């Protein structure tokens, strides 16, 4: 999870600034916030709550 964050954090300050975000839009985000967001997204997709994403969960429309 941290590798993607670090690749976007071009100045290495631990915060993805607006200028570093895809499209240059949004709010600055810390690594902790970034990871928490990924966990929330994963748990929304993991509908059977088994801790894994199967093909059906990965291809389901967003809830």
N, C-alpha and C positions, 0 to 999 in steps of 0.2 A: 504494500500500500504506500509506503513512504517513497519508493522509487519514482512513481508517477508525480508525486507532489514535488520532490526535489528537482525533477526535470523541468517543471513549470516555474519553480522558484529561482529564476535566473540570477538574481542578486544574492541569493543564499542567506537572506535575513530571517527565514523561518515563517514568512508570511507571503502568500501569493497575493500580490497587489493587483489592482484593476488592470494595470498595463500588462501584467503577466498572464491574465486570464484569456482563454480563447475568445476571440471577438472583442476583447478589451471592454467587456461589460460585466457588471455584477459588483459584489462586495468583496473586500479583502478577506482572506480566510487563512487561519493557522492550520498547522498539521493536525492538531487535535480535532479541530472542527471538521476538517476534510475527512479524517478517519471516521468520526462519528456519523457523518453524512453517508459514507460508503456502507457502514454497518446498518443504518436505517434502511437504505435502499435494498441491501441484501435481504434483510428480514422481511421486507414487503414482498419481495420476489419468492422467498422460500415459503410457499403457501402451506406445505405439509409439515413444516417446522422440523425437518430432519437434519438441518445444518448443511445441506448440499443443494445445489441448483441442478435439477434435471432438465432434460430437453423441453419438456412441457412448460416448466416454470420459466425457462429462458426465452421461450417464444410466445408466452402469453402476453396479451395486451396489458399495458400498465394499469394498475388499480388506483 
